[in-house]
Amino acid sequence: MEKFEKEIAAILICNALEGGSNYWYYIDAHNFKEIDGIVYLSAILSHEKGFLVISDSSGHNYFEPVKITYKDVEIAWQKFSYEKKYRHHFYDAIRENDDACTGDVFFQLVVMKEVPFG
């Protein structure tokens, strides 16, 4: 298993929130204003006290609204870096060849613990 790379995870979440995942999620709540030093919402999950509440906007009801935290990002990183089916996305991320798709796969792992969308 690869070492958790907080900065790379934050970039992937930014990719997802800036467009890669917009087709399946809503942000219902967050504590962005309560965390000092966080400039962008996409960095909220890089802070141990940060959270987002995400709901399914896809129309498929894959999940109930869920509160995600830094710990969920760490758990997703383990799957992302270890499981063979995500390995090419992981390599894209660590080689700085990531894009909206890479971020989307990672964010689905954070939120749903699997990748039901593409």
C-alpha positions, 0 to 999 in steps of 0.5 A, a space after each residue: 500500500 502506498 503512503 497517504 499523500 495528503 496534497 495529491 488527495 486534495 488535488 484529486 478532490 479539487 478535480 472532482 468538485 471543479 467538474 469531474 463529479 458534478 453529475 452525481 453529487 450535491 454538497 448539502 453542508 460543510 464547515 468551511 468557515 470554521 476552519 482557519 487557513 482553508 481558502 478553497 472548499 476543495 481543501 476542507 477534507 485536508 483538515 482533520 476537523 473538516 467535513 462535507 455532507 454529500 447527497 446523491 444528485 444522479 437520480 439513481 439513489 446510490 447512497 443516502 446523504 453522507 458526512 465525509 471527513 479526512 478519515 474517509 479520504 485516508 480510507 479511499 486512498 488505501 483502496 485507490 492505491 492498492 486495488 488493481 482496478 484503480 491502479 492506473 488512476 492512482 499512477 496518473 495521480 502520483 505522476 501528475 497526469 490526473 484530470 477530472 476523471 481521476 478526481 471523480 474516481 477518487 471522490 466516488 471512493 471517498 463518498 461511496 467506498 466504490 465507483 458505481 459511475 464509469 
